[in-house]
């Protein structure tokens, strides 16, 4: 229950004005402002019921039209072709020959021709036998003689030399071979008589003639 003792002043302290305002709001919300409530008066008589119906309120505005749904997907292609029905029966059989007309009085007269029967089904005739193969014609004349060889045509011009292609790149240098042993060559001092062999002739290296 909120406190009913609210300090009244013409000059509120700025530090307490918030607290005072909250107390006032609590009392207003509680509904107990003023003096004590007097005794309840008797309830008055009920007034007469009105005879007129109130005017109908205006019709509400029509709501927006709903969105149209998406069109369904088209059927998957044309349906399969139906099965061809069986072939109908062939035409009727040949009708019977009409009756012979009566013999005329006196000079014999040919009676009227009887009605033509309905056409029968068209029959397919059998294929006749294959005819004999005719004799082979005579062999043609000997092969014609070969004509003279034509003269040789002039020599065409020498084609121009095409441009020289670009020089290829230099290949990578191979790995250095293994170092040889510490050999010492001593030329012989006499002619070994071996072709291209080297020998020492008094301090001069000479190639042997063999």
C-alpha positions as CSV (number, residue, x, y, z in Angstrom):
1,X,0.0,0.0,0.0
2,X,1.5,3.4,-1.0
3,X,2.2,5.9,1.7
4,X,-0.3,8.8,2.0
5,X,2.2,11.1,3.7
6,X,3.6,13.1,0.8
7,X,5.5,16.2,1.8
8,X,4.1,19.3,0.3
9,X,6.5,22.2,-0.5
10,X,6.8,25.1,-3.0
11,X,10.5,24.4,-3.4
12,X,11.4,20.8,-3.8
13,X,14.9,19.6,-3.5
14,X,16.1,18.5,-6.9
15,X,17.5,15.3,-5.3
16,X,14.1,14.3,-3.9
17,X,11.7,15.5,-6.6
18,X,11.9,12.2,-8.3
19,X,10.9,10.3,-5.2
20,X,7.9,12.7,-4.5
21,X,6.7,12.3,-8.1
22,X,6.7,8.5,-7.8
23,X,4.7,8.7,-4.5
24,X,2.1,10.9,-6.3
25,X,1.9,8.4,-9.2
26,X,1.4,5.5,-6.8
27,X,-1.5,7.2,-5.1
28,X,-3.2,8.0,-8.4
29,X,-2.8,4.5,-9.5
30,X,-4.1,3.2,-6.2
31,X,-7.2,5.4,-6.4
32,X,-7.3,6.6,-2.9
33,X,-6.9,10.3,-3.2
34,X,-9.0,12.6,-1.0
35,X,-11.2,12.0,2.1
36,X,-13.0,8.8,3.1
37,X,-15.7,7.5,0.8
38,X,-19.3,8.3,1.9
39,X,-22.1,5.8,2.3
40,X,-23.3,4.2,-0.9
41,X,-26.5,5.8,-2.3
42,X,-29.3,3.5,-3.3
43,X,-29.4,2.4,-6.9
44,X,-31.6,4.5,-9.1
45,X,-34.5,3.1,-11.2
46,X,-33.6,1.7,-14.5
47,X,-34.4,4.0,-17.4
48,X,-36.8,3.0,-20.1
49,X,-35.5,0.9,-23.0
50,X,-34.9,2.8,-26.1
51,X,-37.3,2.1,-29.1
52,X,-35.1,3.2,-31.9
53,X,-32.4,1.0,-33.4
54,X,-29.1,2.8,-33.9
55,X,-28.0,3.4,-37.5
56,X,-26.0,0.7,-39.2
57,X,-22.4,1.5,-39.3
58,X,-20.8,2.0,-42.7
59,X,-19.7,-1.1,-44.7
60,X,-16.0,-1.8,-44.2
61,X,-13.8,-1.4,-47.2
62,X,-13.1,-4.5,-49.3
63,X,-9.8,-6.1,-48.5
64,X,-7.1,-6.4,-51.2
65,X,-7.5,-9.2,-53.7
66,X,-5.3,-12.2,-52.8
67,X,-2.4,-13.1,-55.0
68,X,-3.1,-15.4,-57.9
69,X,-1.5,-18.8,-57.5
70,X,1.2,-19.9,-59.9
71,X,0.1,-21.7,-63.1
72,X,0.6,-25.4,-62.9
73,X,3.3,-27.1,-64.9
74,X,2.4,-28.1,-68.4
75,X,1.7,-31.8,-69.1
76,X,4.8,-33.9,-69.9
77,X,4.6,-34.0,-73.7
78,X,2.0,-35.5,-76.0
79,X,0.5,-38.8,-74.8
80,X,1.4,-42.0,-76.7
81,X,-0.4,-42.8,-80.0
82,X,-3.3,-45.2,-79.5
83,X,-3.1,-48.7,-80.9
84,X,-4.3,-49.0,-84.5
85,X,-7.6,-50.8,-84.7
86,X,-7.9,-54.1,-86.6
87,X,-8.5,-54.0,-90.4
88,X,-12.1,-54.4,-91.3
89,X,-13.4,-57.5,-93.0
90,X,-13.0,-57.8,-96.8
91,X,-15.8,-56.9,-99.2
92,X,-18.8,-59.2,-99.4
93,X,-18.8,-62.3,-101.6
94,X,-19.9,-62.1,-105.3
95,X,-23.7,-61.7,-105.4
96,X,-25.8,-64.5,-107.1
97,X,-26.4,-64.4,-110.8
98,X,-29.7,-62.7,-111.6
99,X,-32.6,-64.9,-113.0
100,X,-32.9,-65.3,-116.7
101,X,-35.7,-63.2,-118.1
102,X,-38.8,-64.8,-119.6
103,X,-38.9,-65.8,-123.2
104,X,-40.8,-63.3,-125.2
105,X,-43.9,-64.2,-127.3
106,X,-43.3,-64.6,-131.1
107,X,-39.9,-63.7,-132.0
108,X,-37.6,-64.6,-129.1
109,X,-36.5,-61.6,-127.2
110,X,-33.7,-61.5,-124.8
111,X,-35.1,-60.8,-121.3
112,X,-33.8,-58.0,-119.2
113,X,-30.4,-58.4,-117.7
114,X,-30.5,-59.4,-114.0
115,X,-29.0,-57.0,-111.4
116,X,-25.3,-57.0,-111.0
117,X,-24.1,-58.6,-107.8
118,X,-22.0,-56.6,-105.4
119,X,-18.3,-56.5,-106.1
120,X,-16.3,-59.2,-104.4
121,X,-13.0,-58.6,-102.5
122,X,-10.2,-57.8,-104.9
123,X,-8.1,-61.0,-105.2
124,X,-4.3,-60.8,-105.6
125,X,-3.0,-62.9,-108.6
126,X,0.0,-65.1,-108.2
127,X,3.2,-63.9,-109.7
128,X,4.2,-65.5,-113.0
129,X,7.4,-67.5,-113.3
130,X,10.6,-65.7,-114.0
131,X,11.5,-65.7,-117.7
132,X,14.6,-67.4,-119.0
133,X,17.8,-65.4,-119.1
134,X,18.6,-64.2,-122.6
135,X,21.8,-65.2,-124.4
136,X,25.0,-63.3,-123.7
137,X,25.8,-60.6,-126.3
138,X,29.0,-60.8,-128.4
139,X,32.2,-59.7,-126.8
140,X,33.3,-56.2,-127.9
141,X,36.3,-55.4,-130.1
142,X,39.8,-55.5,-128.8
143,X,41.1,-52.8,-126.5
144,X,41.9,-49.7,-128.4
145,X,45.6,-48.9,-129.0
146,X,47.3,-46.6,-126.6
147,X,47.7,-43.1,-128.0
148,X,51.0,-41.3,-128.3
149,X,52.6,-39.8,-125.2
150,X,52.2,-36.0,-125.0
151,X,55.1,-33.7,-124.9
152,X,56.6,-32.9,-121.5
153,X,55.4,-29.6,-120.2
154,X,57.8,-26.8,-119.2
155,X,59.6,-26.9,-115.9
156,X,57.9,-24.8,-113.3
157,X,59.7,-22.0,-111.5
158,X,62.0,-22.8,-108.7
159,X,60.2,-22.1,-105.4
160,X,61.5,-19.4,-103.2
161,X,63.5,-20.4,-100.2
162,X,61.5,-20.2,-97.0
163,X,62.7,-18.1,-94.1
164,X,65.3,-19.7,-91.8
165,X,63.9,-21.0,-88.6
166,X,64.8,-19.6,-85.3
167,X,68.0,-21.0,-83.7
168,X,67.2,-23.6,-81.1
169,X,68.2,-23.0,-77.5
170,X,71.5,-24.2,-76.2
171,X,71.2,-27.4,-74.3
172,X,72.3,-27.7,-70.7
173,X,75.9,-28.4,-70.0
174,X,76.4,-32.1,-69.1
175,X,77.8,-33.1,-65.8
176,X,81.6,-33.1,-65.4
177,X,83.0,-36.5,-65.8
178,X,85.0,-38.2,-63.1
179,X,88.6,-37.0,-62.7
180,X,91.1,-39.4,-64.2
181,X,94.0,-41.0,-62.4
182,X,97.3,-39.3,-62.1
183,X,98.8,-40.7,-65.4
184,X,102.1,-39.6,-66.8
185,X,102.7,-40.2,-70.5
186,X,106.3,-40.8,-71.5
187,X,106.9,-40.9,-75.3
188,X,109.3,-43.6,-76.5
189,X,112.7,-42.5,-77.7
190,X,112.7,-44.7,-80.8
191,X,110.2,-45.0,-83.7
192,X,107.6,-47.6,-82.7
193,X,106.6,-48.0,-86.3
194,X,102.8,-47.7,-85.4
195,X,100.8,-45.3,-87.6
196,X,100.1,-42.0,-85.9
197,X,102.0,-43.0,-82.8
198,X,104.1,-40.2,-81.2
199,X,107.8,-40.8,-80.2
200,X,110.6,-38.6,-78.9
201,X,113.3,-37.9,-81.5
202,X,116.0,-36.1,-79.6
203,X,113.6,-33.9,-77.7
204,X,111.2,-33.4,-80.6
205,X,107.8,-35.2,-80.7
206,X,107.4,-36.9,-84.0
207,X,104.4,-38.7,-85.5
208,X,105.3,-42.2,-86.7
209,X,104.4,-43.1,-90.3
210,X,104.0,-46.7,-89.4
